[in-house]
Structures are given as C-alpha cells and as structure tokens.
Amino acid sequence: KIFNAKTFSKTSFCGNENLILEVPILSDAEINVYDSSGRIVKNVFKGTLEKGFHQFSLKGKNLSNGIYFIRIIINGSNGEKYNKLHKIVKLN
C-alpha cells in the first residue's frame, strides 16, 4: 500500500474524532460518513490532497447515537487506489 490512514482511536465516540491520512503523492480523495442504511450523512472531505500528512475532524454533535461507517477513497495520480471502510459507534 502506498497510502496510510490512521483512523479513529477507538470504535465509539461522543464528541470529535480525528483522522490522519498520509498521502505520498498528489491524490484525489473523498471521505464520507454513512449511516447503517447506507445513506451519506456527512461529507468530511472531497478534493485534491498534496503529498504529506492531512488531518480531518469528525464532529459528532449533529449525529444521533448509532452505528456509522467512514469510507475513505483515494485515487493517486500514479493510478494507485485506496479504499477503506471503518465502523464506528456514536454514543453520548
């Protein structure tokens, strides 16, 4: 793999959680949060990332308690692809 995602530190959260992506080359990326029925409830990021580390924050204050999935899709400028799904539970 050429991409490295340091996802959420735990499987449940109540406030904010951070996601750190290491991108070794110029890449298009999209990070979305889905509810348990598969609907996008939050777009965290969509755009181009330069080489380096990037930090994103998921703010949970507008999300109801429940199970969510964070999908990270990265398409590197060299044709490499990265697609990861992470399950997380929102608790108050």
N, C-alpha and C positions, 0 to 999 in steps of 0.2 A: 504494500500500500504506500502511496505517496502522501496521503493526507492523514492528519492526526486530529481526532476530536476528543477533547477531554470534556465529557458530558457531565451531567449533573452529579453532584457528590453523593446523592442518596436517591432512593426510589420514591420518596414522598417529600412534599414541600408545602409551606403555607404562605410564604411571602415571595421573595425574589430568589431566583436561582440563576447561576451564571453558566455559560457555555463558552469554552475556549476552543477555537479552531486554529490549527497550524496549517497554512497553505503554502506549499513550496514553490508554486508558480502562479502566475496570473490565472484566475479561475472565476467562472460564473457560479454563484451559489444561491441556494434557496433554503430557508429554514421555516417550517410551518408547524403549528400545533394543531392536532386533530383531536376531536372528542371520540368517545368509544363507538360512535356510529359512523365514524369516518369523515365527518364534516370538518373543514378547516375553521377553527375558531380564532386563530391568531396567526398573522404573518409576522415573524420575528425579523426576517431579512430576505431581500431579493435584490441581487445586483452583482457587481463585479468586485472581487477581492484581490488586492495586490499580494505579492509574496510576503509572508510573515505571520504573526500571531494576531488574532482578532477575537475580541470578547463581546459576547451578546448577553443581554439580561432578559429573562422571562419574568414578567411581573404578573403574579398570580392573583392580585386583588380583584380583578374583574372575572375570574374564573370560578365557577361553582365547584364544590367538592366533587371528586370523581376521578376516573381514570382518563389520562390523556397520553397521546403519542407525539413525540417530537421527531419529525423527519428532516434529515439533513441531506441535501442533494448538492454535490459539487461536480462540475464539469471543468476539468483542467484544460488549459489552452493547448496541451500536447495530446489531447484525446483521452486521457485517463479519466475515469469516473469513480465517484464515491457516493454511496447511498446507504445511510444508516437510519434505523428506527429505534427510538428509545422510549420505553414505557415509564411513566411517572404518575404518581397519585397525588392529587391536590387535597390537602387536609387543612382545616382551620384549627 
